[in-house]
Each structure stands twice: as structure tokens, then as C-alpha cells.
Amino acid sequence: MNVIQGIAAALTPLGLLWTAIIFGVSVFLHELAHYAAARAQGVRVNSFSVGMGPVLFKRRWKGTVWRVSALPLGGYVEIDGMAPEEGPGGELRHPTRGFAALPAWGKVAILLAGPLTNLLLTLILMTTSFTAQGVPALDRARIESVQAGSRAQALGLQAGDVITAVDGQSLPETRQVGGEQVAGYEGVGLALRQAGRHTFTVVRGKEVKQVAFDWQPTLNGKRQLLGIRYGPDVRKVGVGAAFVTSLDTTVQAVPQLVRAFTGLFKKFFTLDISQDQNVSGPIGTAEVISRAAALSPWALVQVATLLNLSLAFFNLLPIPGLDGGRILLVLVGALRGRPLSFQQEQAINFGGFAFVMLLTLFVLVRDVSRFF
């Protein structure tokens, strides 16, 4: 199978459609927030593009040229006063109107609007999912599937069973293992690392059962598997509790995002294209969305939630060319009492843009390398 066939096999038409929709809506709302924040302060927006590349359709409305472009995985707004303007002698210089004429807080408000909208969308999607499906109950493990012919099947375990205790001890919400916080339901797996007799307290409907068995983690040098897939159980909650859980989940996800992007930057600077599950490129993301589309609408909601959280975090990184980098330059100028010189700002923005483009190319190469 060649590279093209491998990529085609990993993606589905429905997955590609959902990828375009999820990316398109997320980026559109991000840019629309920049647009609204600028217009709210009386700053003209010259153009607004949904998508990138060749223009398929355009129309002028309220002083803005609205475009729909061929590639749905992006978009931009052209806010007056952000790009250099031409001086009397034809030289480029700092703009003096629009965005450039705003106080520092006004500029920051426009730049923050996009990432904050993605963050808000993350919370809305997560709250909707938790309200409809319930929030994770980490002190219980729900068996999702039982492998045919496995030890678990022989013990009578079934999909839908809920394990509430292991060896007579209730599963806590979290526990400390090797200096790290581990979810309580993962105690099932921790117990199976130990040889001996184990007992699972299992709830099936209104029935409570004790499932006892002897266990060896390895046999003849081979790792033994019980034969179950499991995850946290869920409990039904109202919108308020679902929103609070969404906030808590988002805060807890930040260190994971920091580690993921730190790992990506390390790989980038060392030209290490080995794969990991932390950061996916466009092909990898489309592949995940293709799998989610085949599972359920809620799986798509979960992917869209993670994508918007990643977009918000990435855009807030202090890299010139991104919203976070522009905010940093605004704050530096405010602290100095005057903006950086035109040449300094142009050099910094060019360097940041080049870095982001090289990073994008690197991620794409990592994506494609899986199929060689």
C-alpha cells in the first residue's frame, strides 16, 4: 500500500466532511469574535474570510468584504490598523489609525476575543455533553466490553457491569501512585498488576455480586489480560453541576496541554518525527474525527471540545504571529511607554510567522511519515 492509499484508507468521506465542519465552525467563530471586538470599538474590518486559498464567493457588507474560500481549514480577518501603512515617500511605517490608535486594553480585548471564544465553545460543548451523558464518576469503573473467550467472560463479567470495590476496598476518586494523581477507577488495572486472589464488587442493575478469582499478571513470560475494556462510570447531573465539572476538567487539562506542546517543540528542534498520541496534525485529526463519526454524535462533540481547547491554548502561546505573541508585543509597548520600532516589530513578526509555518510543516511531515 502506497502513501496515498494509506491516507485514503485512514480517512472517510463522512469524516472529511465532519472535519471541514468542525474546523470551519471553530475558526469562523474565532475570527468572528475578533471582528465583533473590533467593530464594538469603532475599528473598521476590511475583510473577513471563511476558509483559505482561492476565493469562491465574496460580497461587501457593512464596509467589510466577506469571502468564502476553497480550503475550509482556516480563515482570517483583516482589521484596519494592524498591517503596516504606506508613508508619503512610499515607505512602510507603523499604522496610525484603527487598531493602532486604540489604547493597550482595547488592542488586548480584540486579540483575546478569538481564543476566549474557542474556550467558551469548549465549555459549552463539554457542559452539553456532561448534561446529556452524565459526568465521570471516578470512584466506579464501568465495563465497556468483554472479550469473547477471555478470563473475564469465564468469570461472568458483562458489559455494563460497574465495579465499585476491589479486594474489599472502595475505589477513591483519585489516588497517589508514584507521585502522580491517578483516577480511582484505574485501581482495577493497578490490582491486576499484583499476583494473588482478587475480588471485584460488581453492581449489575440492582444486584450486587462478589467476583473472586486467582490471578497471575504473567504466565510463561507472557502478560495476561483479563479481557475487559473499562472506563469511569457516569452519574447524571444538572446543567449547573455539569458546567462546574467542565470548568474543573478544563483547568486540569492545561498541564496536559503544556506537556503536549512542550514535547512537540522538543521534537521540532531535534527533528524527531517519531509518533506520539499528544499532538496530531491535520491528517491525524481528520483520522480521529473519521473514527468518531463512525461511533456516535457524542464522540464528535468530544473531539470538537478538545479541538477548541487546543485552538484556544495554541493561539495564546507567546509566539509572534499568534494572538498570544501580538498580546505580548502590545504589553511590551505599554510597559515601555512606546511601541517597538517598525523594523523591530516587523522582524519579530516575520520570525514568528516563519516559526509557525515551519512547525506546521513539521507536524504535517510527522503525519505523513506514519504511512511510509
C-alpha positions in Angstrom: 0.0 0.0 0.0 1.5 3.3 -1.0 1.3 6.6 0.9 -1.8 7.9 -0.9 -3.7 4.6 -0.4 -2.7 4.6 3.3 -4.0 8.1 3.9 -7.2 7.4 1.9 -7.8 4.2 4.0 -7.4 6.1 7.2 -10.0 8.8 6.2 -13.6 8.5 5.2 -15.8 10.9 3.2 -18.1 11.4 6.2 -15.0 12.0 8.4 -13.6 14.6 6.0 -17.0 16.3 5.9 -17.2 16.5 9.7 -13.5 17.7 9.8 -14.4 20.6 7.5 -17.5 21.4 9.5 -15.8 21.3 12.9 -12.7 23.2 11.8 -14.7 25.6 9.8 -17.2 26.5 12.6 -14.4 26.7 15.2 -12.2 29.0 13.1 -15.2 31.1 11.9 -16.4 31.8 15.5 -12.8 32.6 16.5 -12.4 35.2 13.7 -16.0 36.5 14.2 -15.1 37.3 17.8 -12.1 39.3 16.6 -14.4 41.1 14.1 -17.1 41.8 16.8 -14.5 43.1 19.3 -13.0 45.4 16.7 -16.4 46.8 15.5 -17.5 47.3 19.1 -14.6 49.8 19.4 -15.3 51.5 16.1 -12.4 49.9 14.2 -13.1 49.1 10.6 -12.7 45.5 9.4 -11.6 45.5 5.8 -12.2 41.8 5.0 -13.4 38.6 6.6 -12.5 35.2 5.0 -14.1 31.9 5.8 -11.5 29.4 4.6 -8.2 30.0 2.8 -6.9 29.9 -0.7 -8.9 30.7 -3.9 -12.0 32.8 -3.3 -15.2 31.1 -4.3 -17.6 33.9 -3.3 -17.3 37.4 -2.0 -19.7 40.3 -1.1 -19.3 43.7 0.6 -21.5 44.3 3.6 -21.2 47.0 6.3 -17.8 48.1 5.0 -16.3 44.6 5.1 -15.6 42.3 2.1 -16.9 38.8 3.2 -15.2 35.9 1.4 -15.8 32.2 1.2 -12.6 30.4 0.1 -11.9 27.0 -1.2 -9.9 25.5 1.7 -12.2 25.2 4.8 -9.5 24.6 7.3 -8.8 28.2 8.3 -9.8 31.9 8.0 -8.8 35.4 8.8 -10.0 38.9 9.5 -8.1 42.0 8.2 -8.6 44.6 10.9 -7.8 48.2 9.9 -4.6 49.5 11.6 -2.9 46.1 12.1 -0.9 45.9 8.9 1.8 48.5 8.0 0.7 51.6 6.1 2.5 53.4 3.3 4.2 56.7 4.1 4.4 59.8 1.9 7.5 58.5 0.2 6.2 55.0 -0.4 8.0 53.6 2.6 6.2 51.2 5.0 5.6 52.5 8.6 3.6 51.9 11.7 -0.1 52.4 11.1 -1.7 55.4 12.9 -5.4 54.6 12.7 -7.9 51.9 13.6 -6.3 49.1 15.8 -3.0 51.0 16.1 -4.9 54.1 17.6 -6.5 52.1 20.4 -5.2 52.0 24.0 -3.5 48.8 25.1 -6.5 47.4 26.8 -8.6 47.8 23.6 -5.9 46.0 21.5 -5.7 43.2 24.0 -9.5 42.9 24.0 -9.6 42.3 20.3 -6.7 39.8 20.3 -8.1 37.9 23.3 -11.6 37.7 21.8 -10.8 34.8 19.4 -9.1 32.4 21.9 -11.7 33.2 24.6 -14.4 32.3 22.2 -12.8 28.9 21.5 -12.6 28.4 25.3 -16.2 29.4 25.7 -17.2 27.0 23.0 -15.2 24.3 24.8 -17.1 24.9 28.0 -20.5 24.9 26.1 -19.8 21.7 24.3 -18.4 20.0 27.5 -21.4 21.2 29.6 -23.8 19.9 27.0 -22.1 16.5 26.8 -22.0 16.2 30.6 -25.6 17.2 31.0 -26.8 14.7 28.4 -24.5 11.8 29.2 -23.5 12.4 32.9 -20.2 13.4 34.5 -17.4 10.9 35.1 -17.7 9.1 38.4 -14.1 8.2 39.0 -14.8 6.0 42.1 -16.5 3.4 39.9 -15.4 1.5 36.9 -17.9 0.6 34.2 -17.1 -2.3 32.0 -17.5 -1.2 28.3 -16.8 -4.5 26.6 -15.8 -8.1 27.4 -13.6 -10.0 25.0 -15.0 -13.3 23.8 -13.3 -16.4 25.2 -11.5 -14.3 27.8 -11.0 -14.9 31.5 -13.5 -12.1 32.3 -16.2 -13.9 30.2 -15.5 -17.1 32.1 -16.0 -15.2 35.4 -19.3 -14.0 34.2 -18.5 -10.3 33.8 -20.6 -8.4 31.3 -20.6 -5.1 29.5 -22.4 -2.6 31.7 -21.3 -4.1 34.9 -20.0 -1.5 37.4 -17.0 -2.3 39.7 -17.4 -0.4 42.9 -14.6 -2.0 45.0 -11.5 -4.1 44.6 -10.4 -6.6 47.3 -13.0 -5.1 49.7 -11.7 -1.6 49.3 -13.8 1.1 47.7 -12.3 3.0 44.8 -11.4 6.6 45.7 -12.0 9.5 43.3 -8.2 9.7 43.0 -5.1 8.2 44.5 -1.4 8.9 44.6 0.7 6.4 42.6 4.4 7.1 42.2 3.9 10.8 43.0 1.1 11.2 40.4 -2.6 11.5 40.8 -4.4 8.5 39.3 -8.1 8.3 38.8 -9.8 5.8 41.2 -11.3 3.6 38.6 -7.8 2.9 37.3 -7.3 1.0 40.6 -8.8 -2.0 38.7 -5.7 -2.1 36.5 -3.4 -1.5 39.4 -4.8 -4.5 41.2 -4.2 -6.7 38.2 -0.5 -6.0 38.4 -0.4 -7.9 41.6 -0.5 -11.7 41.8 -2.9 -13.5 44.1 -6.6 -13.7 44.8 -8.7 -10.7 44.0 -12.3 -9.9 44.5 -14.3 -7.4 42.5 -17.5 -6.0 43.9 -19.8 -5.7 40.9 -23.2 -3.9 40.6 -25.4 -5.2 37.8 -28.8 -3.4 37.9 -30.0 -3.8 41.5 -27.9 -6.8 42.1 -24.5 -6.7 43.9 -22.1 -9.6 43.2 -18.7 -10.6 44.6 -16.5 -11.9 41.7 -13.4 -13.7 43.2 -10.6 -15.2 41.1 -6.9 -16.1 41.3 -4.6 -14.1 39.2 -1.1 -14.1 37.7 0.0 -11.0 35.8 2.4 -13.0 33.7 2.4 -16.7 32.7 5.2 -18.4 30.9 6.8 -14.9 30.3 3.6 -13.6 28.7 1.5 -10.8 30.1 -2.0 -12.0 31.0 -5.1 -10.0 30.1 -8.4 -10.2 32.0 -10.2 -9.3 28.8 -12.2 -6.2 29.7 -12.3 -2.6 28.5 -13.4 -0.2 31.1 -13.7 3.5 32.0 -15.2 5.7 34.7 -18.9 5.2 35.4 -21.1 8.3 35.0 -23.7 10.0 37.2 -26.5 12.2 36.0 -26.3 15.9 37.0 -28.0 19.2 36.2 -26.6 21.9 34.0 -25.0 23.8 36.9 -23.0 20.8 38.1 -22.1 19.9 34.5 -20.7 23.4 34.0 -18.7 23.3 37.2 -17.3 19.9 36.2 -16.5 21.4 32.7 -14.5 24.2 34.4 -12.6 21.8 36.6 -11.9 19.5 33.6 -10.6 22.4 31.5 -8.3 23.6 34.3 -7.0 20.0 34.8 -6.3 19.7 31.1 -4.0 22.8 31.0 -0.9 20.9 32.4 -1.5 18.1 29.9 -1.6 20.7 27.0 1.6 22.3 28.3 3.3 18.9 28.3 1.9 18.0 24.9 3.1 21.2 23.2 6.4 21.2 25.1 7.0 17.7 23.7 6.1 18.9 20.2 8.6 21.8 20.4 11.3 19.4 21.7 10.7 17.1 18.8 10.7 20.0 16.3 14.0 21.4 17.5 15.6 17.9 17.4 13.9 17.0 14.1 12.4 13.9 15.8 9.4 12.8 13.6 8.6 9.8 15.8 4.9 9.5 16.6 3.0 10.1 19.8 -0.6 10.5 20.8 -0.3 14.0 22.3 -0.4 16.3 19.2 -1.9 15.4 15.8 -1.6 17.2 12.5 -4.4 17.8 10.0 -4.3 14.2 8.7 -4.2 12.7 12.2 -7.0 15.0 13.4 -9.1 14.1 10.3 -8.4 10.4 11.1 -9.6 10.8 14.7 -12.7 12.7 13.5 -13.4 9.9 10.9 -13.3 7.3 13.7 -15.5 9.5 16.0 -18.0 10.0 13.1 -18.4 6.2 12.9 -19.1 5.9 16.7 -21.7 8.5 17.7 -22.6 12.1 17.6 -21.3 12.5 21.2 -17.9 11.2 20.1 -17.8 14.0 17.6 -18.7 16.5 20.3 -15.8 15.3 22.4 -13.4 15.7 19.5 -14.8 19.2 18.8 -14.4 20.1 22.5 -10.7 19.0 22.5 -10.0 20.8 19.2 -11.4 24.1 20.5 -9.5 23.8 23.8 -6.3 23.1 21.8 -7.0 26.1 19.4 -7.5 28.4 22.4 -4.3 27.3 24.1 -2.2 27.3 21.0 -3.3 30.8 19.9 -2.4 32.1 23.4 1.2 30.9 23.2 3.5 34.0 23.2 4.8 33.3 19.7 4.8 36.3 17.4 2.2 35.9 14.7 -0.2 34.2 17.0 -2.7 36.1 19.2 -0.6 35.5 22.3 2.5 36.9 20.6 0.7 40.0 19.5 -0.6 40.5 23.0 2.9 40.2 24.3 4.1 42.9 21.9 1.2 45.2 23.0 2.1 44.7 26.7 5.8 45.3 26.0 4.9 48.6 24.2 2.7 49.6 27.1 5.4 48.9 29.7 8.0 50.9 27.6 5.6 53.8 27.1 6.0 53.5 23.4 5.7 50.7 20.8 8.7 48.8 19.4 10.2 50.4 16.2 8.6 49.4 13.0 11.7 47.4 12.0 11.9 45.6 15.3 8.2 44.6 15.2 8.4 43.5 11.6 11.5 41.4 12.3 9.8 39.7 15.3 6.5 39.1 13.5 8.4 37.7 10.5 10.4 35.4 12.7 7.3 34.2 14.5 5.4 33.6 11.3 8.3 31.6 9.8 8.4 29.5 13.0 4.7 28.7 12.9 4.9 27.8 9.2 7.9 25.5 9.8 6.2 24.0 12.8 3.1 23.4 10.7 5.2 21.7 8.0 6.9 19.6 10.6 3.6 18.4 12.0 2.4 17.6 8.5 5.6 15.6 7.8 5.1 13.6 11.1 1.5 12.9 10.0 2.5 11.6 6.6 5.5 9.6 7.9 3.2 7.2 9.5 2.2 5.8 6.1 5.7 5.1 4.9 
